[in-house]
Amino acid sequence: MFAYGQTSSGKTHTMTGTDDEPGVLKHAVQAIFERVGALKGREFLLRVSYLEIYNEILTDLLNPELVRPACAHDTHSRTHTHIPHRATLTTFH
């Protein structure tokens, strides 16, 4: 999932919600575990990342001590976004 928008537009509220009205993340995780639980006789490995990109700084919200620049530019006008332990996304301009 990806939430994008201007400051104070409701991204955090939509994603996390409240105790009374859970957000998208809680509903998504609940649906995943319901689906996995319904598939008997199989084994699953689930991995999750919870990242924030703010002012081009990437923060792993599950490990807030891990903070690094989100974007790097190379000499060929490409932007690289590195997500630790996951993948590097390259955008061509």
N, C-alpha and C positions, 0 to 999 in steps of 0.2 A: 504494500500500500504506500501511497505517496500523497502527502498533503502539501499543497502549495498555495500561497496567498499572501496578501499584505498583512502587516502587523494589525492585531486586534480584529481579524476577520472571523475568528472562531475555529481555527484549525485544531488547537489543543483540545478545546471543549468537544468538538466533533469526534476526535480520535479517542479521548480518554473518558469523556462523559462525567457523570457523577455517580454516587452510590445509588441514587434513586433511578437515574436514567443512564445506564451504561453506554459508552461510546462504541465506535466502530471496532476498535481493537479488542475489547472484551467479547463482543459478539462474534468476531472472526475466530478468535482463539477457541471460544466455546464450540463453534461449528466444526472446527478442525478436530477437536478432541471427541466430539460426538461421532464424527465420521470414522475416525480411527477406532474408537471403541466399538463401533458396529461391525467392523471387519474382523471377525474372530479367526484365530489360527494364523495370524500374520504378525510380523514384528516390524516396528517403525522406528526410525531415528528422525526426530524433529529438531531442527535448528532454527534459531530466531535471532534477528538483529533488531535493534531499536536505536535508530540513528537520528540525529538532528544536524541539519546544515543551516547555520546562521552566520551571516556576514562572511561567507566562504570558509567557515571553520566547521569541520566535521567533529561531532561529539558522539561517542558511543554511550547512549543513555543507560546501558546495563553495566558499563564500566566508565563512569564519568572522568576518571583520571586519564583516559586515553583520548587526548584532544590533538587534532592535527589539521593542517590546511586541507580543505576539501578539493581544491582544484589546483592543477599545475598546468602550465602552458609550455609547449615545446616549440622548436624553431620552425615547424611545419604548420603553424596555426591550428594545432589540435589541442583540445582541452582534455585532460585526463582526470577522472575522478576515481580515487582509490578508496575502496571500502575494505578496511583491514580484515584479513582472513577470508575474504569473499572473492571479489573480482575488481578489475579495473575497467571502467567505462570510458570509451574514447568518443569524443564528438568532433566532427570535422566542420570547420567554418567555411 
